[in-house]
């Protein structure tokens, strides 16, 4: 599985960062724009995507790789 991708606040903007990287791969004016970019990045790399709110609490998490706990059914 690829490194996790995070959409995080960046001042008044938002940024997309991959785990282990110091620099953002993209800075956006809206969270939606960053989520769209990060989703493509996570899908291409088979990674996990983390989306927090402005307070830093995870509000959404999606796995695009080999999910160790796939849904039953």
C-alpha positions as CSV (number, residue, x, y, z in Angstrom):
1,X,0.0,0.0,0.0
2,X,1.2,3.5,-0.8
3,X,1.9,6.2,1.7
4,X,-1.2,7.9,3.2
5,X,-2.4,11.2,1.7
6,X,-3.7,13.9,4.0
7,X,-5.8,17.0,3.3
8,X,-4.9,19.5,6.0
9,X,-5.5,23.2,6.8
10,X,-2.8,25.6,5.6
11,X,-3.5,29.0,7.0
12,X,-6.7,30.1,5.3
13,X,-6.2,27.5,2.6
14,X,-5.9,23.8,2.4
15,X,-3.0,21.5,1.4
16,X,-2.4,18.0,0.2
17,X,0.5,16.2,1.8
18,X,1.8,12.6,1.5
19,X,3.1,10.9,4.6
20,X,6.8,11.4,5.0
21,X,7.0,14.5,2.8
22,X,7.8,17.9,4.4
23,X,6.3,20.0,1.5
24,X,2.7,20.0,0.3
25,X,2.1,18.5,-3.2
26,X,-0.7,21.0,-3.7
27,X,-2.2,24.1,-1.9
28,X,-5.8,24.9,-2.7
29,X,-8.2,27.7,-1.8
30,X,-11.0,25.3,-1.0
31,X,-11.0,22.0,0.8
32,X,-13.1,20.4,-2.0
33,X,-10.5,21.2,-4.6
34,X,-7.8,19.5,-2.4
35,X,-10.0,16.5,-1.7
36,X,-10.6,16.0,-5.4
37,X,-6.8,16.2,-6.1
38,X,-5.9,14.0,-3.1
39,X,-8.5,11.3,-4.0
40,X,-6.9,10.9,-7.5
41,X,-3.5,10.8,-5.9
42,X,-4.6,8.1,-3.3
43,X,-6.3,6.0,-6.0
44,X,-3.2,6.1,-8.3
45,X,-0.9,5.1,-5.4
46,X,-3.2,2.6,-3.7
47,X,-3.1,4.7,-0.5
48,X,-5.3,5.8,2.3
49,X,-6.9,9.3,2.3
50,X,-7.4,11.2,5.5
51,X,-9.7,14.3,5.5
52,X,-9.9,16.4,8.7
53,X,-12.0,19.3,9.7
54,X,-10.5,22.8,10.5
55,X,-9.9,21.6,14.1
56,X,-7.8,18.7,12.9
57,X,-10.2,15.9,13.8
58,X,-10.6,13.2,11.1
59,X,-14.0,13.6,9.5
60,X,-13.5,11.1,6.6
61,X,-11.1,8.3,5.8
62,X,-11.0,6.3,2.6
63,X,-8.8,3.3,1.7
64,X,-7.8,2.9,-2.0
65,X,-5.3,0.1,-1.5
66,X,-5.6,-3.3,0.1
67,X,-8.0,-2.7,2.9
68,X,-7.0,-4.9,5.9
69,X,-10.6,-4.7,7.1
70,X,-12.9,-4.8,4.0
71,X,-16.6,-4.4,4.5
72,X,-18.6,-7.6,5.0
73,X,-21.5,-8.5,2.7
